[in-house]
């Protein structure tokens, strides 16, 4: 089943410049900015500039160049934040069961402290 992209989601509006963000990095294929509700000392979101609902949609439809551009941006953001050596976590929620809140693919980059277990058992 094809996923429907909502062009009025908050990240689409940020990409269009309708909503400001605290930009960290911008490339041809990605935009990275600080999360407005950080869950770690470093919490940066990296989003593709294309209209992709989630990682499933992105992996199915994005070009090789877009895929490489997004993941290179994630690495550049982590290195730029000084997180590569002590370590960092990336997370992308996909769909309702994963609690995806914005229907535009976004990758969280968390760093700046020990992050604990990946998920809560239960």
C-alpha positions in Angstrom: 0.0 0.0 0.0 1.4 3.4 -1.0 1.9 5.9 1.7 0.4 9.4 1.3 2.7 12.3 2.1 1.2 15.3 3.8 2.8 18.4 2.4 1.7 20.4 5.3 3.6 18.4 8.0 5.9 20.5 10.2 9.1 19.3 8.5 7.8 20.1 5.1 7.0 23.5 6.3 10.5 23.9 7.8 11.9 22.9 4.4 9.9 25.5 2.7 11.0 28.2 5.2 7.6 28.7 6.7 8.7 27.6 10.2 12.2 28.6 11.5 14.7 26.1 12.7 18.1 26.2 14.4 20.0 24.8 11.4 23.1 22.6 11.9 23.7 21.5 8.4 22.2 21.8 5.0 23.2 19.9 1.9 21.6 19.2 -1.5 19.7 16.3 -0.1 19.3 16.9 3.6 18.6 19.4 6.3 19.7 19.0 10.0 18.5 21.1 12.9 18.2 21.0 16.7 15.1 19.3 18.1 12.8 21.8 19.8 12.2 19.3 22.7 15.7 17.7 23.2 15.8 14.3 24.8 19.6 14.3 25.3 22.3 17.1 25.6 22.7 16.7 21.8 19.5 16.0 19.9 19.6 16.9 16.2 17.1 15.9 13.5 18.3 15.0 10.0 15.6 15.0 7.3 15.7 14.4 3.6 14.6 17.3 1.4 12.4 14.9 -0.6 8.8 14.1 0.3 9.2 10.7 2.1 6.8 9.6 4.9 9.2 7.3 6.7 12.3 5.1 6.3 10.2 2.4 4.6 9.0 4.9 2.0 12.5 6.4 1.6 14.2 3.0 1.1 11.7 2.0 -1.5 11.6 5.2 -3.6 14.6 7.4 -3.0 17.5 7.5 -5.4 20.9 6.1 -4.5 22.1 9.7 -4.4 19.4 10.8 -2.0 20.1 7.8 0.3 23.8 8.4 0.3 23.3 12.1 0.9 21.0 11.6 3.9 23.3 9.1 5.6 26.4 11.1 4.9 24.6 14.1 6.5 23.9 12.0 9.6 27.6 11.2 9.9 28.7 14.8 9.3 26.2 16.0 12.0 27.5 13.5 14.5 31.1 14.4 13.8 30.4 18.1 13.9 28.7 17.7 17.3 31.8 16.0 18.6 29.9 12.8 19.2 31.7 10.3 16.9 34.4 9.3 19.5 32.3 9.0 22.7 29.4 7.6 20.8 25.9 8.5 19.6 22.6 6.9 18.8 20.5 7.3 15.7 16.8 6.6 15.7 14.1 6.7 13.1 10.6 5.7 14.1 8.5 4.2 11.3 4.8 4.1 11.6 2.2 4.1 14.3 3.5 1.2 16.4 6.9 2.9 16.6 5.3 6.2 17.7 6.3 8.2 14.6 4.9 11.7 15.3 5.7 13.6 12.1 4.9 11.9 8.7 8.2 13.0 7.1 11.3 10.8 7.5 13.5 12.1 10.2 16.6 10.6 11.9 17.3 11.6 15.5 21.0 12.0 16.4 21.3 11.7 20.2 24.6 12.3 22.1 26.2 14.0 25.0 25.7 11.4 27.7 25.3 7.7 28.3 22.0 6.9 26.6 21.0 3.7 28.4 19.1 0.8 26.8 17.7 1.1 23.3 14.1 0.3 24.3 12.1 -0.3 27.4 11.1 -3.9 27.8 7.4 -4.6 28.1 
